[in-house]
Amino acid sequence: MTSTGDDAPIPSTLNTVLLAAALAACAGCLWLASHAESLAARLLAAGAFSYVNNTVFSLLHEATHGVLHSSRRANDWLGRLAAAFFPTSYTLQRTFHLTHHRNNRTELEQFDYLRPGDNRFLKHAQWYSILTGLYWAFVPVGCLAFALFPSLLRRLRGTGTRYGEQTGADAYLGRLEDAPGATIRLELLLMLAVQAGLVLALDLNLSGQALCYAAFAVNWSSLQYADHAWSPLHVRDGAWDLRVATPVRWLFLNYHYHRAHHRHPRVPWLYLGRYVDEDVPRPSFLRIWLSMWRGPQPLPAPVEER
């Protein structure tokens, strides 16, 4: 194991085994959702997929921070394999995620609050796309758009516009100017090859795949902002260490310890519990998620952004 510098060695072997097991479980769920005769079995498969593919995503998240495997090459290739099940490009995901760490809870990422001058319709549309899982669909679609129509994303960036600032499009899509386009396109081919391979090897049908990924989209997308909603407007402290049932936290590989992660982004998932501050409020995921359905709220005043 190689240390990350926070007295937290990277559990390379454990992560590799977990990724292999999670990918196999995902494949099994996709097969069952495509071939089971009863609706109940298909729904059960989709529900299970929504959790085990979050295990895969959590390992992808580790890779974006370079803590999935102690070997940089293995880290990146395992990350690419995990990304193919999302599906997305590993390099795009890393680029956007590290941008999130720089912009967290700044004016560029306050989707839960209505700021003066915000377009209310756009703010609510963006917010409820997160809660309903539509947000997930923008990831694979955006990946394809970057590979095939890069000029389209430049137009959508909205540089210098209120739209570009309010949605974060300018900050995120602007990072693509320096992104390695050839690498991203090769990762897109890998993503398509993996997805096509699953369809052919497991004889998957569209309805089974759609059911699984719809369930995953809602499960994944909801957590992506529940761990930030209504938190302090602070780049490092603007997240929650959410309380959730222990088995769920295990499946998500401590992803709910999100404040600890933002404060110590190079600490592997296995050790995040050490960095949870019990003196800081720890709301439950359910409480935050339910409160999010009220929609974006007026920006509290006075507010200090740090």
MOUR-V114889 format. One record per residue. N is the residue number from 1. NEAR is the number of other ideal C-beta (glycine too) atoms within 12 Angstrom. Layout:
BEGIN
n=N near=NEAR
n=N near=NEAR
END
This chain:
BEGIN
n=1 near=19
n=2 near=21
n=3 near=17
n=4 near=28
n=5 near=15
n=6 near=22
n=7 near=14
n=8 near=28
n=9 near=22
n=10 near=34
n=11 near=27
n=12 near=29
n=13 near=20
n=14 near=24
n=15 near=37
n=16 near=27
n=17 near=17
n=18 near=32
n=19 near=40
n=20 near=21
n=21 near=19
n=22 near=34
n=23 near=32
n=24 near=20
n=25 near=27
n=26 near=43
n=27 near=34
n=28 near=26
n=29 near=40
n=30 near=42
n=31 near=27
n=32 near=31
n=33 near=39
n=34 near=29
n=35 near=20
n=36 near=24
n=37 near=10
n=38 near=12
n=39 near=14
n=40 near=13
n=41 near=20
n=42 near=29
n=43 near=22
n=44 near=21
n=45 near=37
n=46 near=34
n=47 near=25
n=48 near=31
n=49 near=44
n=50 near=37
n=51 near=35
n=52 near=39
n=53 near=43
n=54 near=41
n=55 near=41
n=56 near=44
n=57 near=45
n=58 near=43
n=59 near=49
n=60 near=46
n=61 near=42
n=62 near=47
n=63 near=40
n=64 near=36
n=65 near=33
n=66 near=30
n=67 near=42
n=68 near=44
n=69 near=35
n=70 near=25
n=71 near=21
n=72 near=17
n=73 near=14
n=74 near=23
n=75 near=32
n=76 near=28
n=77 near=22
n=78 near=37
n=79 near=42
n=80 near=38
n=81 near=33
n=82 near=45
n=83 near=42
n=84 near=37
n=85 near=44
n=86 near=42
n=87 near=41
n=88 near=42
n=89 near=42
n=90 near=42
n=91 near=35
n=92 near=44
n=93 near=40
n=94 near=33
n=95 near=33
n=96 near=36
n=97 near=33
n=98 near=25
n=99 near=27
n=100 near=34
n=101 near=28
n=102 near=22
n=103 near=29
n=104 near=36
n=105 near=36
n=106 near=27
n=107 near=25
n=108 near=26
n=109 near=36
n=110 near=37
n=111 near=40
n=112 near=35
n=113 near=31
n=114 near=25
n=115 near=28
n=116 near=15
n=117 near=15
n=118 near=27
n=119 near=21
n=120 near=19
n=121 near=15
n=122 near=26
n=123 near=30
n=124 near=24
n=125 near=22
n=126 near=31
n=127 near=33
n=128 near=24
n=129 near=25
n=130 near=35
n=131 near=34
n=132 near=22
n=133 near=25
n=134 near=21
n=135 near=29
n=136 near=33
n=137 near=26
n=138 near=30
n=139 near=33
n=140 near=29
n=141 near=22
n=142 near=33
n=143 near=39
n=144 near=27
n=145 near=26
n=146 near=39
n=147 near=30
n=148 near=18
n=149 near=15
n=150 near=24
n=151 near=13
n=152 near=17
n=153 near=31
n=154 near=19
n=155 near=17
n=156 near=26
n=157 near=27
n=158 near=23
n=159 near=19
n=160 near=11
n=161 near=17
n=162 near=19
n=163 near=24
n=164 near=23
n=165 near=28
n=166 near=32
n=167 near=31
n=168 near=34
n=169 near=31
n=170 near=28
n=171 near=28
n=172 near=34
n=173 near=32
n=174 near=26
n=175 near=29
n=176 near=31
n=177 near=18
n=178 near=13
n=179 near=29
n=180 near=19
n=181 near=22
n=182 near=15
n=183 near=21
n=184 near=35
n=185 near=22
n=186 near=21
n=187 near=39
n=188 near=32
n=189 near=22
n=190 near=31
n=191 near=33
n=192 near=23
n=193 near=19
n=194 near=30
n=195 near=30
n=196 near=17
n=197 near=21
n=198 near=32
n=199 near=20
n=200 near=11
n=201 near=15
n=202 near=26
n=203 near=16
n=204 near=30
n=205 near=20
n=206 near=16
n=207 near=20
n=208 near=32
n=209 near=35
n=210 near=21
n=211 near=31
n=212 near=42
n=213 near=35
n=214 near=28
n=215 near=33
n=216 near=39
n=217 near=35
n=218 near=32
n=219 near=35
n=220 near=42
n=221 near=34
n=222 near=37
n=223 near=40
n=224 near=39
n=225 near=38
n=226 near=37
n=227 near=42
n=228 near=39
n=229 near=37
n=230 near=30
n=231 near=33
n=232 near=26
n=233 near=29
n=234 near=22
n=235 near=25
n=236 near=24
n=237 near=26
n=238 near=34
n=239 near=44
n=240 near=37
n=241 near=36
n=242 near=37
n=243 near=23
n=244 near=31
n=245 near=15
n=246 near=12
n=247 near=10
n=248 near=25
n=249 near=29
n=250 near=23
n=251 near=33
n=252 near=40
n=253 near=37
n=254 near=35
n=255 near=38
n=256 near=40
n=257 near=38
n=258 near=46
n=259 near=36
n=260 near=34
n=261 near=43
n=262 near=36
n=263 near=26
n=264 near=32
n=265 near=33
n=266 near=28
n=267 near=31
n=268 near=43
n=269 near=41
n=270 near=29
n=271 near=28
n=272 near=36
n=273 near=23
n=274 near=20
n=275 near=29
n=276 near=28
n=277 near=20
n=278 near=14
n=279 near=8
n=280 near=22
n=281 near=20
n=282 near=24
n=283 near=27
n=284 near=21
n=285 near=31
n=286 near=19
n=287 near=19
n=288 near=33
n=289 near=28
n=290 near=16
n=291 near=22
n=292 near=31
n=293 near=21
n=294 near=18
n=295 near=22
n=296 near=31
n=297 near=23
n=298 near=17
n=299 near=22
n=300 near=16
n=301 near=12
n=302 near=7
n=303 near=19
n=304 near=13
n=305 near=22
n=306 near=13
END
